[in-house]
Protein backbone atom coordinates (compact mmCIF):
# COMPACT_ATOMS: atom_id res chain seq x y z
CA UNK A 1 0.00 0.00 0.00
CA UNK A 2 1.47 3.36 -1.06
CA UNK A 3 1.95 6.14 1.50
CA UNK A 4 -0.44 9.10 1.40
CA UNK A 5 0.97 12.26 -0.15
CA UNK A 6 2.19 15.07 2.06
CA UNK A 7 0.06 18.22 2.14
CA UNK A 8 0.72 21.12 -0.22
CA UNK A 9 2.81 23.79 1.52
CA UNK A 10 2.72 26.56 -1.11
CA UNK A 11 0.25 28.82 0.68
CA UNK A 12 -2.23 28.79 3.53
CA UNK A 13 -5.33 28.38 1.37
CA UNK A 14 -3.98 25.22 -0.28
CA UNK A 15 -2.83 23.57 2.92
CA UNK A 16 -4.76 20.62 4.25
CA UNK A 17 -7.00 21.60 7.13
CA UNK A 18 -6.63 20.14 10.62
CA UNK A 19 -8.87 20.77 13.64
CA UNK A 20 -7.53 20.48 17.18
CA UNK A 21 -9.64 20.29 20.33
CA UNK A 22 -7.86 21.03 23.60
CA UNK A 23 -8.70 21.95 27.16
CA UNK A 24 -8.12 20.88 30.74
CA UNK A 25 -9.10 17.46 32.02
CA UNK A 26 -12.87 17.04 32.60
CA UNK A 27 -13.71 19.84 30.16
CA UNK A 28 -15.55 17.63 27.64
CA UNK A 29 -12.97 17.45 24.84
CA UNK A 30 -13.87 13.98 23.57
CA UNK A 31 -17.60 14.74 23.40
CA UNK A 32 -16.97 17.99 21.50
CA UNK A 33 -14.62 16.28 19.04
CA UNK A 34 -17.28 13.64 18.29
CA UNK A 35 -19.94 16.35 17.86
CA UNK A 36 -17.75 18.19 15.34
CA UNK A 37 -16.91 14.98 13.50
CA UNK A 38 -20.57 13.98 13.22
CA UNK A 39 -21.43 17.39 11.80
CA UNK A 40 -18.69 17.01 9.19
CA UNK A 41 -20.11 13.61 8.25
CA UNK A 42 -23.41 15.13 7.13
CA UNK A 43 -24.45 15.61 3.52
CA UNK A 44 -24.65 19.33 4.11
CA UNK A 45 -21.01 19.48 5.18
CA UNK A 46 -19.98 17.59 2.06
CA UNK A 47 -21.80 20.05 -0.19
CA UNK A 48 -20.64 23.16 1.70
CA UNK A 49 -17.05 22.28 2.49
CA UNK A 50 -16.19 19.44 0.12
CA UNK A 51 -15.23 17.06 2.94
CA UNK A 52 -16.23 13.44 3.39
CA UNK A 53 -16.38 13.47 7.15
CA UNK A 54 -13.83 13.49 9.95
CA UNK A 55 -11.84 11.08 12.08
CA UNK A 56 -10.37 11.69 15.51
CA UNK A 57 -6.76 11.24 16.60
CA UNK A 58 -6.30 10.93 20.36
CA UNK A 59 -3.52 13.02 21.93
CA UNK A 60 -3.39 11.50 25.39
CA UNK A 61 -0.22 10.02 26.88
CA UNK A 62 -2.11 7.36 28.87
CA UNK A 63 -4.89 6.42 26.45
CA UNK A 64 -2.29 4.90 24.12
CA UNK A 65 -1.97 2.02 26.60
CA UNK A 66 -4.12 -1.10 26.51
CA UNK A 67 -6.11 -1.83 29.65
CA UNK A 68 -5.95 1.75 30.90
CA UNK A 69 -9.53 2.70 30.17
CA UNK A 70 -11.46 4.02 33.14
CA UNK A 71 -8.56 5.79 34.83
CA UNK A 72 -7.50 7.56 31.64
CA UNK A 73 -11.04 8.51 30.63
CA UNK A 74 -10.73 6.66 27.33
CA UNK A 75 -13.71 7.20 25.05
CA UNK A 76 -15.97 4.14 24.72
CA UNK A 77 -17.33 2.62 21.51
CA UNK A 78 -20.77 3.88 22.41
CA UNK A 79 -19.48 7.41 22.94
CA UNK A 80 -17.72 7.40 19.56
CA UNK A 81 -21.09 7.19 17.73
CA UNK A 82 -19.37 5.47 14.83
CA UNK A 83 -16.60 8.06 14.43
CA UNK A 84 -13.21 6.35 14.01
CA UNK A 85 -10.75 7.17 16.81
CA UNK A 86 -7.04 6.59 16.28
CA UNK A 87 -4.05 6.00 18.60
CA UNK A 88 -6.00 4.33 21.36
CA UNK A 89 -4.82 0.97 22.79
CA UNK A 90 -1.66 0.86 20.69
CA UNK A 91 0.96 0.11 23.38
CA UNK A 92 1.58 -2.22 26.29
CA UNK A 93 1.60 -0.48 29.70
CA UNK A 94 4.60 -2.63 30.58
CA UNK A 95 6.76 -0.84 28.00
CA UNK A 96 7.80 2.75 27.39
CA UNK A 97 5.93 4.62 24.67
CA UNK A 98 7.72 7.80 23.62
CA UNK A 99 6.64 11.14 22.19
CA UNK A 100 8.77 10.36 19.13
CA UNK A 101 6.74 7.18 18.54
CA UNK A 102 3.53 9.15 18.97
CA UNK A 103 4.70 11.79 16.50
CA UNK A 104 5.34 9.23 13.77
CA UNK A 105 2.02 7.43 14.28
CA UNK A 106 -0.01 10.64 14.56
CA UNK A 107 1.46 12.17 11.43
CA UNK A 108 0.88 8.93 9.54
CA UNK A 109 -2.75 8.85 10.73
CA UNK A 110 -3.27 12.47 9.67
CA UNK A 111 -2.08 11.77 6.14
CA UNK A 112 -4.26 8.68 5.84
CA UNK A 113 -7.35 10.57 7.00
CA UNK A 114 -6.62 13.42 4.58
CA UNK A 115 -6.15 10.92 1.75
CA UNK A 116 -9.79 9.83 2.30
CA UNK A 117 -10.97 13.43 1.85
CA UNK A 118 -11.73 13.70 5.56
CA UNK A 119 -10.69 16.19 8.22
CA UNK A 120 -8.41 14.97 11.01
CA UNK A 121 -9.50 16.16 14.47
CA UNK A 122 -6.72 15.91 17.04
CA UNK A 123 -8.24 15.76 20.51
CA UNK A 124 -6.54 15.52 23.86
CA UNK A 125 -4.96 17.11 26.86
CA UNK A 126 -1.32 16.12 26.33
CA UNK A 127 -0.04 19.35 24.82
CA UNK A 128 3.40 17.95 24.02
CA UNK A 129 1.84 15.21 21.87
CA UNK A 130 -0.29 17.76 19.99
CA UNK A 131 2.70 19.96 19.22
CA UNK A 132 4.72 16.91 18.17
CA UNK A 133 2.03 15.93 15.66
CA UNK A 134 1.55 19.39 14.17
CA UNK A 135 5.03 20.86 13.97
CA UNK A 136 8.03 19.53 12.13
CA UNK A 137 10.60 19.52 14.87
CA UNK A 138 12.88 16.62 15.57
CA UNK A 139 12.16 14.53 18.62
CA UNK A 140 15.01 12.25 19.63
CA UNK A 141 13.89 8.65 19.25
CA UNK A 142 15.97 7.46 22.19
CA UNK A 143 15.45 3.84 23.31
CA UNK A 144 15.18 3.13 27.05
CA UNK A 145 18.49 2.81 28.90
CA UNK A 146 17.83 0.14 31.57
CA UNK A 147 21.07 0.74 33.50
CA UNK A 148 20.54 4.51 33.69
CA UNK A 149 16.88 4.06 34.60
CA UNK A 150 17.71 1.77 37.50
CA UNK A 151 20.10 4.38 38.85
CA UNK A 152 17.68 7.28 38.38
CA UNK A 153 14.69 5.43 39.82
CA UNK A 154 16.54 5.09 43.14
CA UNK A 155 16.31 8.85 43.51
CA UNK A 156 13.26 10.72 44.77
CA UNK A 157 11.09 12.79 42.45
CA UNK A 158 12.46 15.94 44.10
CA UNK A 159 16.06 14.87 43.46
CA UNK A 160 15.25 14.08 39.84
CA UNK A 161 13.52 17.42 39.40
CA UNK A 162 16.50 19.34 40.82
CA UNK A 163 18.81 17.46 38.46
CA UNK A 164 16.58 18.17 35.47
CA UNK A 165 16.27 21.84 36.41
CA UNK A 166 20.04 22.15 36.43
CA UNK A 167 20.35 20.57 32.99
CA UNK A 168 17.20 21.87 31.26
CA UNK A 169 15.33 24.61 33.11
CA UNK A 170 12.85 25.08 30.21
CA UNK A 171 11.68 21.45 30.38
CA UNK A 172 11.62 21.57 34.19
CA UNK A 173 9.21 24.52 34.00
CA UNK A 174 6.57 22.47 32.16
CA UNK A 175 7.02 18.95 33.55
CA UNK A 176 5.03 17.37 36.39
CA UNK A 177 7.69 17.54 39.09
CA UNK A 178 6.08 14.63 40.97
CA UNK A 179 5.97 12.28 37.95
CA UNK A 180 9.12 10.15 38.19
CA UNK A 181 8.40 8.42 34.88
CA UNK A 182 8.52 11.68 32.94
CA UNK A 183 11.46 13.04 34.93
CA UNK A 184 13.47 9.90 34.24
CA UNK A 185 12.60 10.04 30.54
CA UNK A 186 13.65 13.69 30.23
CA UNK A 187 16.99 12.94 31.92
CA UNK A 188 17.42 9.84 29.74
CA UNK A 189 17.10 11.99 26.60
CA UNK A 190 19.60 14.54 27.89
CA UNK A 191 22.04 11.76 28.81
CA UNK A 192 21.80 10.21 25.33
CA UNK A 193 21.90 13.41 23.26
CA UNK A 194 24.03 15.64 25.44
CA UNK A 195 21.56 18.51 25.06
CA UNK A 196 18.17 19.62 26.41
CA UNK A 197 14.83 18.26 25.22
CA UNK A 198 13.74 20.18 22.07
CA UNK A 199 12.23 23.57 22.94
CA UNK A 200 8.50 24.01 22.51
CA UNK A 201 8.96 27.73 21.88
CA UNK A 202 11.21 26.99 18.92
CA UNK A 203 8.73 24.45 17.57
CA UNK A 204 5.81 26.87 17.71
CA UNK A 205 7.80 29.44 15.72
CA UNK A 206 8.03 27.03 12.81
CA UNK A 207 5.43 26.89 10.06
CA UNK A 208 3.22 23.86 10.21
CA UNK A 209 2.50 22.02 6.95
CA UNK A 210 -1.20 22.38 7.81
CA UNK A 211 -3.85 25.07 8.10
CA UNK A 212 -4.89 24.58 11.72
CA UNK A 213 -7.92 25.56 13.78
CA UNK A 214 -7.22 25.09 17.47
CA UNK A 215 -10.35 25.12 19.63
CA UNK A 216 -9.90 25.35 23.38
CA UNK A 217 -12.70 24.60 25.82
CA UNK A 218 -12.85 27.30 28.49
CA UNK A 219 -14.44 26.12 31.74
CA UNK A 220 -14.91 28.37 34.80
CA UNK A 221 -12.81 27.14 37.72
CA UNK A 222 -15.79 26.46 39.97
CA UNK A 223 -17.48 24.34 37.29
CA UNK A 224 -14.25 22.53 36.43
CA UNK A 225 -13.69 21.65 40.08
CA UNK A 226 -17.23 20.22 40.27
CA UNK A 227 -16.66 18.28 37.01
CA UNK A 228 -13.46 16.76 38.37
CA UNK A 229 -15.13 15.73 41.62
CA UNK A 230 -18.15 14.22 39.88
CA UNK A 231 -16.08 12.38 37.29
CA UNK A 232 -13.80 10.91 39.94
CA UNK A 233 -16.70 9.37 41.81
CA UNK A 234 -18.21 8.08 38.57
CA UNK A 235 -14.94 6.38 37.71
CA UNK A 236 -14.74 4.76 41.12
CA UNK A 237 -18.27 3.43 40.60
CA UNK A 238 -17.32 2.16 37.13
CA UNK A 239 -14.55 -0.02 38.59
CA UNK A 240 -11.39 2.06 38.43
CA UNK A 241 -9.90 0.35 41.49
CA UNK A 242 -10.52 -3.07 39.94
CA UNK A 243 -8.91 -1.84 36.70
CA UNK A 244 -5.69 -0.88 38.47
CA UNK A 245 -5.65 -4.18 40.38
CA UNK A 246 -6.11 -6.03 37.08
CA UNK A 247 -3.21 -4.16 35.49
CA UNK A 248 -0.96 -5.12 38.41
CA UNK A 249 -2.00 -8.78 38.19
CA UNK A 250 -1.17 -8.73 34.47
CA UNK A 251 2.43 -7.78 35.28
CA UNK A 252 2.45 -3.97 35.48
CA UNK A 253 4.57 -3.18 38.54
CA UNK A 254 3.48 -0.85 41.34
CA UNK A 255 6.39 1.41 40.42
CA UNK A 256 5.23 1.55 36.82
CA UNK A 257 1.64 2.30 37.86
CA UNK A 258 2.86 5.05 40.17
CA UNK A 259 4.77 6.53 37.25
CA UNK A 260 1.60 6.93 35.21
CA UNK A 261 0.45 9.51 37.76
CA UNK A 262 -3.00 10.68 38.85
CA UNK A 263 -5.58 7.86 39.03
CA UNK A 264 -3.04 5.07 38.56
CA UNK A 265 -0.64 6.50 41.15
CA UNK A 266 -3.11 7.03 43.97
CA UNK A 267 -5.24 3.94 43.38
CA UNK A 268 -2.11 1.77 43.32
CA UNK A 269 -1.01 3.32 46.62
CA UNK A 270 -4.45 2.57 48.07
CA UNK A 271 -4.22 -1.04 46.89
CA UNK A 272 -0.83 -1.37 48.57
CA UNK A 273 -2.32 -0.14 51.83
CA UNK A 274 -0.34 3.11 51.76
CA UNK A 275 -3.50 5.23 51.72
CA UNK A 276 -7.02 4.83 53.05
CA UNK A 277 -9.85 5.18 50.55
CA UNK A 278 -10.68 8.63 51.91
CA UNK A 279 -7.05 9.74 51.62
CA UNK A 280 -6.87 8.32 48.10
CA UNK A 281 -9.90 10.32 46.96
CA UNK A 282 -8.74 13.53 48.63
CA UNK A 283 -5.18 13.36 47.33
CA UNK A 284 -6.30 12.29 43.87
CA UNK A 285 -8.80 15.12 43.50
CA UNK A 286 -6.13 17.62 44.55
CA UNK A 287 -3.64 16.11 42.09
CA UNK A 288 -6.14 16.22 39.21
CA UNK A 289 -6.89 19.89 39.88
CA UNK A 290 -3.15 20.59 39.88
CA UNK A 291 -2.81 18.73 36.60
CA UNK A 292 -5.61 20.79 35.03
CA UNK A 293 -3.76 23.98 36.02
CA UNK A 294 -0.55 22.72 34.40
CA UNK A 295 -2.47 21.88 31.24
CA UNK A 296 -3.87 25.40 31.09
CA UNK A 297 -0.42 26.89 31.68
CA UNK A 298 0.78 24.96 28.63
CA UNK A 299 -2.18 25.85 26.42
CA UNK A 300 -2.23 29.55 27.33
CA UNK A 301 1.25 29.92 25.85
CA UNK A 302 -0.20 29.06 22.45
CA UNK A 303 -1.81 32.22 21.11
CA UNK A 304 -3.25 30.28 18.19
CA UNK A 305 -5.92 28.64 20.38
CA UNK A 306 -9.45 30.06 20.03
CA UNK A 307 -11.26 29.65 23.35
CA UNK A 308 -14.97 28.78 23.31
CA UNK A 309 -17.59 28.19 25.99
CA UNK A 310 -19.98 25.81 24.24
CA UNK A 311 -20.44 23.48 21.27
CA UNK A 312 -22.40 26.09 19.28
CA UNK A 313 -19.43 28.46 19.36
CA UNK A 314 -17.12 25.64 18.29
CA UNK A 315 -19.42 24.84 15.34
CA UNK A 316 -19.38 28.46 14.24
CA UNK A 317 -15.58 28.63 14.39
CA UNK A 318 -15.32 25.38 12.45
CA UNK A 319 -17.69 26.57 9.70
CA UNK A 320 -15.75 29.83 9.25
CA UNK A 321 -12.46 27.93 9.17
CA UNK A 322 -13.62 25.42 6.56
CA UNK A 323 -15.17 28.10 4.36
CA UNK A 324 -11.91 30.06 4.21
CA UNK A 325 -10.29 29.71 0.82
N, C-alpha and C positions, 0 to 999 in steps of 0.2 A: 504494500500500500504506500503510495507516494505521500510525502509530507505536504501539509497545506502551505500555500504561499504566504510569505510575510506581507504585512500591510504596506500600502503605498505611503511613503514618507514625504512626498513632494510638497504638500501644503495641508493646512488643517482641514479644509473641506473634503479632501480626498482620503483622509485617514479613516481607518476603521474605528467605529464608535464602541466604547466600553463604558459600562455603568458600574459604579462602585457604591456599595451601601455600607456605611460605618456608623459607629456609635458605641457608647459604653455597654458593658454587660447588662442584660435585663432591659434593654431599650426597645426590643422588638425588631431587630435587624432581619432575622430569617423570615418572619412573617411579611415584612415589607418587600423583601426581595422576591418572594413568591408572588405577591400581589402585582408587582411590576412585571414580572415574567408572564403571568397569566394575561395581563392586558396586552402585552406585545404578541401574544399568541392568537389574538382575535383577528377576524377578517378585516376589521376596520384598520387595525394597525398595519396589516400587510398593504392595504391600499394607500394609506396615508404616508407611511414611512418606508415602504419597500422592504420590510423585514419579515422573516418567516418564524418569528418567535424569539425566545430567549432561553438560555440555560445558565444555571448558577454554579459558580466556583467558590467553594468554601475557603475562607482565609482564617483558619483557626488552628493554633498550634497543638491542640489536644484532640480535636475532632478527626485528625488524620489517623488516629490510633483505633484499631479494632477493639471492641469490648468496652470502650470508654464512651458510653452513650448518655446515661442520665446525668452523671457528674459534669460532663462537658456541654450539656444542653444541645446535643446533636439533634438535628431535625429528623422527624420520623417520616416514614413513607406516606402516612396519612396526611401529614402537614405539608408535604411537597405538592400535593394535588396534581401529580403527574408531571411536574416540572423536573427535568433531570438535574441532579446535584452532583458535582464532581469534587474529587479530592477528600472524600469521606472514607474511612475504613481502609486506608491504603498502606498502613504500616503496623508492625507488631509493637506493642507497648514495651516489649523486652529489649528493643533495639533503639538506638539513636536515630532520629529523623531530623535532618538539618534543613536550614533555610535555603541552602543551595539546592538541595533535592526538591524542595517545594517550588522554588523558582523555575526549575526546568519543567516540572510537571504542570504547573499553572500556565506557563507560557505556551506549552504544547496544547493544553486544553483550550486556551483562548483561540489559538489558530484553527483548531478543529471546529469549534463552534462557529467562528466567522466563516469558515469554508462552507458551512451549511446555510449561510445567509441569515444566521441568527445573531442576536446580541449577547455577548457574555456579560453576566452580572456577577461581579466579585463581591462577596458578602462575608464580613467577619470583623472580629475585634482585635486580631493580631496585626497591628499596624506595620510591623516589620515585614510580614509576609506579603501584605498588599503592595508596599513599596517595591519589594523584590520582584513581584510579578509585573509591575507596570513600568519600571525604569531599568534601563540597560546599564546596570552597574555590576561589576564583577563581585560575586560572593565566593570566597575561598571554599572549595569543596574538600574540606579537610576531614579525613577519616578519624574515628575515635582513636585515642592514644591510651590504651589500657593502663600502662605503667604510670603515666602522668596523672590519669584520672584517680588511680588508687591513692596517689600521694596527695592530690588536691582534696579528695573527699574526706581525708582525715582532719582537714581544717574546718573551722566553723564558718557559717555563712558570713559573719562579720569579718573574719580574717580574709576570706576570699574577696569580699567587696573592697576592703582596704587595698589589697594587692591589685585588683582590677583598676581601682581609682588611680593608683600610682602609674599604671601602664597605659590606661586609656580612659581619661576623665570624661570624655564625651559619651562613651558607651555606659560608663558607670552612672551617668546622669539619667539614663532612660531605663536601666535594667531594674528588675525586681530584686532588691538587695537581700531579700530573704530566700530567694529561689536558688538553691545550690546547683541545681541542674544547669540553669542558664549561666550562672557565674562560672562554673567549671568549663562550660562550652566556650565562653568568651575568652577565658584564659588559655584554653587549648588552641584556639585559632591564633592568638597572639604568639604563643610558644612556637607554633608551626611556621608562621609567616614572618615573624620578627617585626610585625607592625600592627597597629590598632585595627579593630574591626572596621570595615568600610563606613565612612561617614554618611549619615542620612541626609545631612544638609547638602553635601556634594551631589548626592543622587537626585534630590529634588530640583537641583538647578539644571539638570540635564533634560533634554527634550524627549518626551516619551514617543514611541512610534504610533501611539493611539491618540484619538480625540476622546477625552475622558470627562465624564460627568461624575463628580463625587458628591453623593448625598449623605449628609450626616444627620442622625436623629438626635434632636435636642430634647432632653427630658429634664424638667425641674428637679432639683435635688431632693425635695421632699417626696415627690412621686417616685423617683428612682430608688430611694431608700425603701419605700413601701414595696416596690416591685421586687427588689432583691430579697426582702424578708419573705414575701409571699412565695416567690419561686423556690427559695431554699426549703420551705416546709413542704411544698408540692413534690420536690425531688426526693425528700426523705420518705414521703408517703409512696412514691413510685418505686422505691427499692434501691436508693443510692447506696446505702450501707451494704446491702447484699451484693451490689455490683462491685464495690471495692474488695469485699471479701472474696468474691469469685475471681477477680483479677489476681489477687495474692495466691489463691489456690492453684491458679494456672501457671504460676512461676514468676510473677512480677514481684520483685522484692519490696519490702517495706521502704527501703531507702529509695528505690526507684519511684514508688508511689508518692513518697514525700516530695521528691523532686518535681513532680507534676504540679505541685502547688494547689492552693485553694481547696476544692472539695476533696480531692484525692489525698492531700496532705493531712487535713484535719480528721477526715473519716478514718484514715489508716492509723492515726494516733489514737483515736477512740477505740478502734478494734484491738490495738495493742495494750489497752488499759492505761494509756498515758493521760487520757482526758475522760471526764464524765460526759454523758450525752449533752447535758446543759452547757458545759464548758466548750464542747465541740461546736455547738450551734452558735454560741456567743462569739467565739474566736473566729469562726468561719464567716459569719456575717460581717464582722469588722474587717476581715481580710478581703472579702469581696468588694466592700465599699472602697477600700484602699486601692484595689485593682482598678475599679471603675475610674477613680481619680487619675491614676497613671495613664489609663487609656486616653482620657480626655486631654491630659497634658501633651501626649503624643499627637493626637489629632488636631489640636488647636494650633500647632506649629505649621500645619498645612493650610495655607490661605486659599487653596483651590477647593476646599470643601464648602458646599452650600448647605447650611443648616436649616432643617425643616421641622415642623412640629406635628405634622400629621400626614397620612397617606395621600390626601387630596393635593397637598402642596408638592409632594414628591412626584405625583402624576403630572402636575403642571410643569415642573422643571424638566421632567423626562420628555414631554411632548415638545417643548421649546427646543431642547437639545437635539432631538431627532429630526426636527424640521429644518434646523440650521444647515445651510448648504455648505 
